[in-house]
């Protein structure tokens, strides 16, 4: 099940990065305060891409095999990923997934900022509706409007990018005023193969 092991490694790397940033508020990030880490500052290119993404929200619809909802922190993600991967293999779903490297998914059901524990799911994207058994489930992730930001680079920038998206809604001409949850992270590359600075992650932020 090597193709799914790659997705598992990506999710663990994302979890570690997001865990380090979860206690930093959006205000700290955007103001570059002394409490925020230096690497949290948005680059000019990131700001431009965020503004463009916010002005062009799009619909999202995809099928995913997901774990049960769990409450924990990013440090607990690895355990749930291991259980998810074992259950996929047990049910033979790894042989039914057509994609060679299905995108891994980390689904944040609520804002983790400043929280010791929060609700989330892990999973993998699939091209068609499969039939997993409990504790796994198949679900269609759908958002009428979502800001889809394709990030190339370190996972450590992801929390800051979400804060940037939220801040730029105030000046958006797309008539959207707030971000919603869940936020879905689609992990498109294996860092071990492309390098940390070239790995692509799509952040999908529902808006209204």
C-alpha positions in Angstrom: 0.0 0.0 0.0 2.9 2.4 -0.8 0.7 4.9 -2.7 -1.3 5.5 0.5 1.7 5.5 2.7 3.0 8.5 0.9 -0.3 10.4 1.6 0.1 9.4 5.3 3.6 10.9 5.5 2.3 14.1 4.0 -0.5 14.4 6.5 1.9 13.8 9.4 4.2 16.6 8.1 1.2 19.0 7.8 0.0 18.1 11.3 3.4 18.8 12.8 3.6 22.2 11.0 0.1 23.2 11.9 0.5 22.1 15.5 3.4 24.6 15.8 1.2 27.4 14.5 -2.1 26.7 16.1 -1.5 29.0 19.1 -0.7 32.0 16.8 -3.7 34.3 16.3 -4.6 35.7 12.9 -4.1 39.2 14.3 -0.5 38.3 15.3 0.2 36.8 12.0 -1.1 39.7 9.9 0.6 42.4 12.0 3.9 40.5 12.3 3.9 41.1 16.0 6.8 40.1 18.3 4.8 37.1 19.4 4.4 35.8 15.9 7.3 33.9 14.3 9.3 35.6 11.6 8.5 32.9 9.0 4.8 33.7 9.3 5.0 37.0 7.3 3.3 36.8 3.9 5.4 37.4 0.8 4.3 39.9 -1.9 3.6 36.9 -4.2 1.4 35.2 -1.5 -0.6 38.4 -0.9 -1.2 38.7 -4.7 -2.3 35.1 -5.0 -4.6 35.4 -2.0 -6.3 38.5 -3.3 -6.9 36.8 -6.7 -8.2 33.6 -5.0 -10.6 35.6 -2.8 -12.0 37.5 -5.8 -12.7 34.2 -7.6 -14.5 31.8 -5.2 -15.5 28.5 -6.9 -17.6 25.5 -6.2 -16.0 22.3 -4.9 -17.3 18.7 -5.1 -15.2 15.6 -4.5 -15.6 12.1 -3.1 -13.5 11.1 -0.2 -13.0 8.1 2.1 -12.8 9.5 5.6 -12.2 8.5 9.2 -14.7 9.0 11.9 -14.6 12.4 13.4 -12.2 12.7 16.3 -11.3 15.3 18.9 -7.6 15.9 19.6 -4.7 18.1 18.5 -2.3 17.8 15.6 0.0 15.6 17.7 -2.7 12.9 17.7 -3.1 12.9 14.0 -0.5 10.2 13.4 -2.4 7.7 15.5 -5.6 8.3 13.5 -3.7 8.1 10.2 -2.2 4.8 11.1 -5.7 3.5 12.1 -7.2 4.9 8.8 -4.5 3.2 6.7 -4.8 -0.1 8.5 -8.6 -0.1 8.0 -8.3 0.7 4.3 -6.0 -2.3 3.8 -8.3 -4.5 6.0 -11.3 -3.7 3.8 -9.3 -4.1 0.6 -10.0 -0.5 -0.4 -6.4 0.1 -1.3 -6.9 -2.2 -4.3 -10.1 -0.4 -5.3 -8.6 3.1 -5.5 -7.7 3.8 -9.1 -5.4 6.7 -8.6 -1.7 5.9 -8.2 -1.2 8.6 -5.6 -4.6 9.7 -4.3 -4.4 13.1 -2.6 -4.4 12.8 1.2 -6.9 14.9 3.1 -6.8 16.7 6.4 -10.2 18.1 7.2 -10.4 20.6 10.0 -14.0 20.8 11.3 -13.4 23.9 13.4 -10.8 26.6 13.9 -7.9 25.1 15.9 -6.3 28.5 16.8 -5.5 28.7 20.5 -7.4 25.4 21.3 -5.9 22.4 23.1 -8.3 20.1 21.3 -10.5 20.4 18.3 -12.6 18.3 15.8 -11.1 16.9 12.6 -11.0 14.0 10.2 -8.4 12.4 7.9 -8.9 10.7 4.6 -8.0 10.3 1.0 -9.6 11.6 -2.2 -11.1 9.1 -4.6 -12.4 9.4 -8.2 -15.7 7.5 -7.6 -18.1 6.5 -4.9 -16.7 3.5 -3.1 -18.4 1.5 -0.3 -16.2 1.5 2.8 -17.5 -0.1 6.0 -17.6 1.4 9.5 -15.5 3.0 11.0 -14.7 4.5 7.6 -17.2 6.3 5.4 -17.6 7.7 2.0 -18.6 11.3 1.8 -19.0 13.9 -0.9 -17.4 17.1 0.1 -19.4 20.0 -1.4 -19.1 23.7 -1.0 -21.2 26.1 -3.2 -18.4 28.7 -2.7 -14.9 28.2 -1.6 -11.6 30.0 -1.9 -9.1 27.5 -3.3 -5.5 28.5 -2.8 -2.8 26.4 -4.3 0.3 26.8 -2.1 3.7 25.7 -3.3 6.2 25.4 -0.5 6.5 24.6 3.2 3.6 23.3 5.2 4.6 25.8 7.9 3.0 28.6 5.9 -0.5 27.1 5.8 -1.9 28.6 9.0 -0.7 32.0 8.0 -2.3 31.7 4.5 -5.7 31.0 6.1 -5.3 34.1 8.2 -4.5 36.1 5.0 -7.6 34.7 3.2 -9.8 35.7 6.1 -8.3 39.2 6.3 -8.7 39.9 2.5 -12.5 39.1 2.6 -13.0 42.6 3.9 -12.0 44.2 0.6 -13.3 41.4 -1.7 -15.6 42.4 -4.6 -17.0 38.9 -4.8 -19.7 39.7 -2.1 -18.4 37.2 0.5 -17.9 38.3 4.1 -16.8 35.3 6.2 -14.8 32.1 6.1 -16.4 28.8 7.3 -15.4 25.4 8.5 -14.5 22.7 7.7 -11.3 23.7 5.9 -9.9 20.9 3.7 -6.2 20.5 2.9 -5.5 18.5 -0.3 -2.0 17.2 -0.3 -0.9 16.9 -3.9 2.8 16.0 -3.8 5.2 13.8 -1.8 7.9 16.1 -0.2 10.4 13.3 -0.3 10.2 13.3 -4.1 9.8 17.0 -5.1 11.4 18.7 -2.1 9.9 20.8 0.7 10.0 24.0 -1.2 8.2 22.6 -4.2 5.4 20.5 -2.6 1.9 21.6 -3.6 -1.0 21.8 -1.1 -4.4 23.1 -2.0 -6.2 24.8 0.9 -10.0 24.8 0.4 -11.8 27.5 2.6 -15.6 27.6 2.3 -16.9 31.2 2.3 -20.3 32.9 2.3 
